[in-house]
Amino acid sequence: MRVALVNPCWRFDRSIYFGCRAPHLPLELGCAKALLEQAGHETFLCDGNLLARDNEALARDVKAFGADLTVVTTAPSYLFWRCAPPELRTPRAFLLALGRDGGRTAVVGPHGSVTPETTLAKLGADVAIRGECEEAVVEIAQGKRLGAIAGIAFRDEGALRVTGAPRVTAFTDLPALKWPDQWIAAHLHHHHRFDAAPDGPGAEVEASRSYRCRDLSPLLHEIDRLIAQGATYLYFIDEIFLPQKPFLEALVARKIPFGVQTRIDLWKPAMLDLLGEARCVSIEADVESLTLEGRAALDKNCRLSTDQLADRLIYARRRVPFVQANLILSPGDDAAFVASWREKLRAAKVWANDPAPLYPYPSSPDYRRLWGEPDGEAWERGHAWYLREFARFSDIQEDCPLPLPELEASCAHCLTTDAVGGAWRCP
């Protein structure tokens, strides 16, 4: 089968989106590509932001490829699945441009994972893959009956069918990903790096995923290929980058700077020493709440006290040029204590942000605490509550975010022109 894998051309104006807006490698699509080709399928991978191609151009590319199956992501990268843009206007714009010329359409990402019926209705796609998508994409491409594929949602004679819980892939045996030279050359962004200006291309790599670690040999082969392509910085995207001694020792020999997301309570001093020796230059550590109760409410299962977290962050800063402690605005945290804790860290050159309000993503414990299980209005409900409750948002939101219905209605007029065969363009 011919499978197109599309990261559309994203727009973020008036969005609540918290993530980085620079282009990043679409790792979930890269993983799917590797598994599809291993199974004998022909693939076409495209990324609108990285290659500066708008959604109309991407749709033309997919049509020219002659796709039997087109897979579209609803978040810019796995890196931002947990804080994806709530609105679906970007994947919708691409799918409107594509029409029915890309074969069966499947969407992957956090939206379909949590609210599959709403996501399919908004996007007009055929299938939503729930959870980790790569193996399900292969099963669809193999022609397996949809009802026999676990972890997907689709319409069957007008009724929604959901086949079980969101998927979890094997992941550990993932082959080395291969990116075109042109993609790496265009990837000038060094994500979350502050110790030095970029001196060459950057790249994202997935070494672990939710406490699962990839086999070392293909992972190192992927990294060596990126270095040979000119990459001078890597960012490991898993929010829980794990302390893996053999992997860190292998990175010592490669001498390439890198950044990580992690939980600092998982790291002992000796492993932080090795992390610094391996040339880690950036740590983003999710502390979030400064009370045991607050961290427990977020399902953190944290092993350290608040004082111990501070000490561990300060120790890490002695080994790594930039260390950040992420804090959120938590009802149980005392403002004076938060201020003094941040000042203690600042004195040790650890950056701790002014606690930002937590957006109630429908997949989050906070959403369930407020409203229970997500329904068809979950994204709208959480978005409206957030805009109503908070006057101040994150530093990157320069313009006031719009309500979700307004963001998602911005391309609605395209339906009328497309229906009579005319070209459409999002404003």
C-alpha positions in Angstrom: 0.0 0.0 0.0 1.1 3.6 -0.6 0.9 5.6 2.7 1.3 9.3 3.0 2.3 10.6 6.5 1.6 14.3 6.9 2.6 16.9 9.5 0.5 19.8 8.2 1.6 23.5 8.0 0.7 24.7 11.5 -0.6 28.1 12.4 -0.6 29.3 16.0 -2.1 32.9 15.9 -4.5 33.6 18.7 -4.0 30.0 20.1 -3.5 29.1 23.7 -0.7 26.7 22.6 2.1 26.4 25.1 4.6 24.5 23.1 7.6 25.7 21.0 6.5 27.0 17.7 9.7 26.2 15.8 9.6 23.2 13.4 10.6 19.9 15.0 10.9 16.4 13.5 7.5 14.6 13.4 8.8 11.6 15.3 5.5 9.7 15.5 5.3 9.8 11.7 9.0 8.9 11.4 8.4 5.9 13.6 5.3 4.8 11.5 7.4 5.2 8.3 10.1 2.9 9.7 7.6 0.2 10.6 5.6 0.6 7.3 8.7 0.2 5.2 9.8 -2.8 7.3 6.4 -4.4 6.4 7.0 -3.7 2.7 4.8 -0.6 2.1 5.7 2.5 0.1 5.7 5.7 2.1 5.7 9.5 1.5 6.5 11.6 4.6 6.0 15.4 4.4 6.2 18.2 6.9 4.7 21.6 6.1 6.6 23.6 8.7 10.0 22.1 8.3 9.9 22.4 4.5 7.9 25.7 4.4 5.1 24.2 2.3 1.5 25.3 2.9 -1.4 22.9 3.2 -2.4 23.3 -0.4 1.0 22.3 -1.6 1.1 19.4 0.8 -2.3 18.2 -0.5 -1.0 18.4 -4.1 2.1 16.4 -3.0 -0.1 13.6 -1.5 -2.3 13.6 -4.5 0.7 13.2 -6.8 2.0 10.3 -4.7 -1.3 8.5 -5.1 -1.8 7.6 -1.5 -4.1 4.8 -0.6 -3.9 5.9 3.1 -3.2 9.3 4.4 -2.2 9.7 8.1 -2.4 13.2 9.6 -1.2 14.3 13.1 -3.2 16.7 15.3 -0.1 17.9 17.2 3.1 19.3 15.8 5.2 16.5 17.2 5.2 13.8 19.9 7.2 16.4 21.8 3.9 18.3 22.3 1.2 15.7 22.5 0.7 16.5 26.2 0.3 20.2 25.5 -1.1 20.2 21.9 -2.9 23.1 20.3 -6.5 22.5 21.5 -8.0 23.6 18.2 -8.1 21.4 15.1 -8.0 24.1 12.5 -4.6 23.1 11.0 -5.3 19.4 10.3 -8.7 20.3 9.2 -7.3 22.8 6.7 -5.1 20.1 5.2 -7.9 17.6 5.0 -10.1 20.1 3.3 -7.4 20.8 0.8 -6.9 17.0 0.2 -10.6 16.2 -0.2 -11.0 12.5 -1.1 -7.8 12.3 -3.1 -5.7 10.7 -0.4 -7.5 7.4 0.0 -8.6 6.5 3.5 -7.7 9.2 6.1 -6.5 8.4 9.6 -5.7 11.0 12.3 -3.3 10.4 15.1 -2.7 12.5 18.2 -4.1 13.5 21.6 -7.5 14.7 20.3 -8.6 11.4 18.8 -7.0 9.5 21.7 -9.3 11.2 24.3 -12.4 12.4 22.3 -12.5 10.3 19.2 -16.1 11.0 18.1 -15.7 14.8 18.3 -12.3 14.6 16.5 -13.7 12.5 13.7 -16.7 14.9 13.4 -14.6 18.0 13.3 -12.0 16.7 10.8 -14.2 14.4 8.6 -11.5 11.7 8.8 -12.3 8.0 8.4 -10.3 6.7 11.4 -8.9 8.0 14.7 -6.0 6.1 16.2 -6.1 6.3 20.0 -2.8 6.4 21.9 0.6 5.4 20.4 -0.1 5.1 16.7 2.7 3.4 14.8 1.7 -0.2 14.9 -2.0 0.6 14.3 -1.0 2.5 11.1 0.8 -0.6 9.9 -2.3 -2.8 10.6 -4.5 -0.4 8.7 -2.1 -0.4 5.8 -2.0 -4.3 5.8 -5.7 -4.2 5.1 -6.8 -5.6 8.5 -10.5 -5.2 9.2 -11.0 -2.0 11.2 -13.2 -3.8 13.7 -10.3 -6.2 14.5 -7.8 -3.4 15.1 -7.4 -2.4 18.8 -7.4 1.2 19.9 -9.1 2.9 17.0 -12.4 4.7 16.4 -14.3 4.8 13.1 -17.9 5.1 11.8 -19.6 1.9 10.9 -23.0 2.4 9.1 -23.3 5.8 10.7 -22.5 4.7 14.3 -19.2 5.3 16.1 -17.2 2.2 16.9 -14.4 2.4 19.5 -12.2 -0.7 19.7 -10.8 -0.7 23.2 -8.4 1.5 25.1 -5.7 3.7 23.6 -2.8 1.7 22.3 0.7 1.3 23.8 3.3 0.1 21.3 6.2 -2.2 21.9 8.6 0.7 21.1 11.7 -0.9 22.5 12.5 -2.6 19.2 11.9 0.4 17.0 14.4 0.5 14.2 16.7 3.5 13.6 14.8 6.4 12.0 16.2 7.9 8.9 15.5 11.5 7.9 16.4 13.1 4.5 19.5 15.3 4.4 17.3 18.2 3.3 15.2 17.9 6.5 18.2 18.0 8.8 19.8 20.9 7.0 16.5 22.8 7.4 16.2 22.0 11.1 18.2 25.0 12.5 16.3 25.1 15.8 18.1 23.8 19.0 15.1 23.1 21.2 15.4 24.4 24.8 19.0 25.3 24.4 20.3 28.4 26.2 24.0 27.9 26.8 25.1 28.7 23.2 23.8 29.9 19.8 23.1 27.1 17.2 26.3 26.2 15.3 24.6 23.8 13.0 21.4 21.8 12.6 19.5 20.3 15.5 17.4 17.2 15.7 14.9 15.4 18.1 15.4 11.8 19.2 13.2 9.5 21.2 15.3 7.3 23.5 12.6 6.3 25.9 8.8 6.5 26.1 6.9 6.3 29.4 9.5 4.2 31.2 10.3 2.0 28.1 13.8 2.3 26.7 14.7 1.6 23.1 17.2 -1.0 22.2 20.6 0.6 22.3 22.1 -0.5 19.0 19.4 1.0 16.6 19.2 4.1 18.8 22.9 4.7 18.5 22.8 4.0 14.8 20.1 6.7 14.5 22.2 9.2 16.4 25.3 8.4 14.4 23.4 9.0 11.2 22.2 12.4 12.5 25.8 13.4 13.4 27.0 12.3 10.0 24.2 14.5 8.5 25.6 17.5 10.3 23.5 17.7 13.5 25.3 19.5 16.2 22.6 19.2 18.9 20.1 16.6 19.9 17.0 16.9 22.1 15.5 13.8 23.7 11.8 14.3 23.8 10.4 11.9 26.4 9.2 13.9 29.4 10.7 11.2 31.6 14.2 10.8 30.0 15.5 7.9 32.1 18.9 7.4 33.7 20.4 4.8 31.5 24.1 4.3 32.2 25.1 2.4 29.0 23.4 5.0 26.9 25.0 7.9 28.6 28.4 6.2 28.4 27.8 5.9 24.7 27.0 9.6 24.4 30.2 10.5 26.2 32.1 9.0 23.3 30.0 10.9 20.7 30.6 14.4 22.2 27.4 16.0 20.9 25.5 18.4 23.1 22.0 17.5 24.0 19.0 18.5 26.1 16.4 16.5 28.0 13.0 16.6 29.7 13.0 14.5 32.9 11.9 14.2 36.5 14.8 15.2 38.7 13.7 12.8 41.5 14.7 9.8 39.2 18.3 11.0 39.1 21.0 10.2 41.8 24.1 12.4 42.0 26.4 9.8 40.3 24.1 9.6 37.3 23.9 13.4 37.1 27.7 13.4 37.1 27.5 11.1 34.1 24.8 13.2 32.4 27.0 16.2 32.5 30.0 14.2 31.3 27.9 13.0 28.3 27.5 16.7 27.3 23.9 17.4 28.5 23.5 21.2 28.3 19.8 21.6 29.1 17.5 19.9 31.7 13.8 20.7 31.8 12.5 19.2 35.0 8.8 19.0 35.8 8.4 19.8 39.5 5.0 21.5 39.1 3.7 21.7 42.7 5.7 22.5 45.8 3.5 20.4 48.1 3.4 16.6 48.5 -0.4 16.8 48.1 -0.2 18.9 44.9 2.3 16.5 43.3 0.1 13.5 44.4 -2.9 15.1 42.8 -1.0 15.3 39.5 -0.1 11.6 39.7 3.6 12.3 40.1 4.5 9.6 42.6 7.5 11.8 43.4 10.2 10.2 45.5 11.7 13.3 47.0 10.5 16.1 49.4 10.3 19.6 48.2 13.6 20.5 49.8 15.3 17.4 48.4 14.0 18.4 44.9 15.7 21.8 45.3 18.9 20.2 46.4 18.9 17.8 43.5 18.2 20.6 41.0 21.1 22.6 42.4 23.4 19.6 42.2 22.4 19.1 38.5 23.1 22.8 37.8 26.7 22.2 38.9 27.0 19.6 36.1 24.8 21.1 33.4 24.8 24.6 32.0 21.0 25.2 32.1 18.5 23.6 34.5 14.9 24.6 34.6 12.3 23.7 37.2 8.8 23.8 35.7 6.1 25.0 38.2 2.4 25.3 37.7 -0.1 27.4 39.6 -1.4 25.0 42.3 -4.2 25.8 44.7 -2.3 24.3 47.6 0.9 26.1 47.2 1.7 29.1 49.5 2.7 32.1 47.4 5.4 33.3 49.9 6.9 29.8 50.1 6.9 29.5 46.3 8.7 32.9 46.1 11.4 31.9 48.6 11.9 28.5 46.9 12.3 30.1 43.5 14.8 32.6 45.0 16.8 29.8 46.5 17.0 28.2 43.1 17.8 31.4 41.3 20.7 32.1 43.7 22.1 28.7 42.6 21.5 29.6 38.9 18.6 27.3 38.4 15.7 28.8 36.6 12.3 28.2 38.1 9.4 29.9 36.3 6.7 32.0 37.9 4.0 29.3 38.3 1.7 29.3 35.3 -2.0 28.3 35.4 -2.5 24.7 34.4 -4.6 24.2 31.3 -7.2 21.4 31.8 -6.4 19.2 28.9 -9.2 16.5 28.6 -6.6 13.8 29.1 -5.3 15.3 32.4 -6.0 14.5 36.0 -7.0 18.2 36.5 -9.7 17.9 33.9 -11.2 14.9 35.6 -11.0 16.6 39.0 -13.1 19.5 37.6 -15.6 17.7 35.4 -15.1 13.9 35.4 -14.6 11.9 32.3 -14.2 13.9 29.0 -17.2 14.1 26.7 -17.9 15.6 23.3 -17.6 19.2 24.7 -14.5 18.5 26.7 -12.1 20.7 24.7 -14.6 23.6 24.5 -15.4 23.3 28.2 -11.8 23.3 29.4 -10.8 26.1 27.0 -13.7 28.4 28.0 -13.0 27.8 31.7 -9.3 28.6 31.2 -10.0 31.9 29.4 -12.6 32.8 32.0 -10.4 32.0 35.0 -7.1 33.6 34.0 -6.1 36.9 32.7 -2.4 36.1 32.4 -1.1 33.2 30.2 2.3 32.0 29.2 5.2 34.2 28.0 4.9 33.1 24.4 1.3 34.1 24.0 1.7 37.6 22.7 -1.9 38.1 21.6 -5.0 37.2 23.5 -6.2 33.7 22.8 -9.6 33.3 21.1 -12.4 31.0 22.2 -12.1 27.5 20.7 -15.2 27.7 18.5 -13.8 30.9 16.9 -10.4 29.3 16.2 -12.0 26.2 14.7 -14.5 28.2 12.6 -11.7 30.2 10.9 -11.7 27.8 7.9 -15.4 26.9 7.8 -16.0 29.0 4.7 -13.6 26.7 2.8 -16.3 24.1 2.6 -18.5 26.2 0.3 -15.8 27.1 -2.2 -14.4 23.5 -2.2 -17.8 22.1 -2.8 -18.0 23.7 -6.2 -14.5 22.8 -7.2 -12.8 26.1 -6.4 -9.6 26.7 -4.6 -9.7 27.5 -0.9 -7.3 29.4 1.3 -7.3 29.8 5.1 -7.2 33.5 6.3 
